[in-house]
Amino acid sequence: MSKYRGLVRIVLITAAPLVALGCGSSSSGSFVDYQIVAAGGGPLTAVVGDAFRLSVVESLSDGTTQPLSSGATVTWSGLATVTALPEGSSPSDSILPAPGDSPTAFWIENPEHLTPAQVAGIAYVLDAGTAANPSVQVSATVGGASTPAGSASATLAIGAFPTGSAARGQTLYAANCSACHGAAGEGASAPGLNNEPDHVAGDPGWTAPMLGFAARSNMDNDGVSLAATMPRWLILNGAAGKLLTTQDFSDVYAFLTTQHGEGPAQGP
């Protein structure tokens, strides 16, 4: 859509975890080029609803990889960047990219909640599009005084949104969300999420993937920054002591579609 801007970000690589596939301090290989990898390991495959974290590593001549050197900077590109509107904004249309033939995937900036380092290299995926074998291209340029200048590109495959389990979602919701949004998603100190017309699971402007996006971007379905009290689920562990996954949010949404009831009226 016309209201979002395609930007790139330059982020200082600090002590955040990076994937180092087959590398070690004893490697005798020399630098060859850069490689984009999944920060959590595994294949470069995101599913709809993901906040998929990517990172860049150095490929060495002996076939191993190692993390970037201290002080390296990474500029991510290849996708548009959606910058959240300030809290309280009322846009006439959502600033989020509209679904189409190609997958809907983008970087974000939301300075009211998340720092540039916290969202660096995270591809948000809202839709797989209608084309066969959906994928997007991501790129990164590496610089810095202590590292060779270079770049890398990769294909990020897009898989289907996972089917939700209402039974599992009930447990997850009770542990992570009910204190603020009510036991049945009816709304309490935070807005209602259940299957009522003005709540998330009952609003046609929201989808199950959008719930996970909102929780991990701290912006709503219009691209407006959420209240400052909203947990930053992108970096905050859930009740089980680990980050909530797209499957978790799919399960929670499935539970919310079974729930009804109105909570206290919310303020403006």
PyMOL commands that set and color helices and strands:
alter all, ss='L'
color gray80, all
select helices_A, chain A and resi 116-119+166-176+178-181+200-202+208-217+246-256
alter helices_A, ss='H'
color red, helices_A
select strands_A, chain A and resi 9-12+31-38+45-47+51-60+65-67+73-77+80-83+104-109+122-127+135-143+150-159
alter strands_A, ss='S'
color yellow, strands_A
deselect
rebuild
show_as cartoon
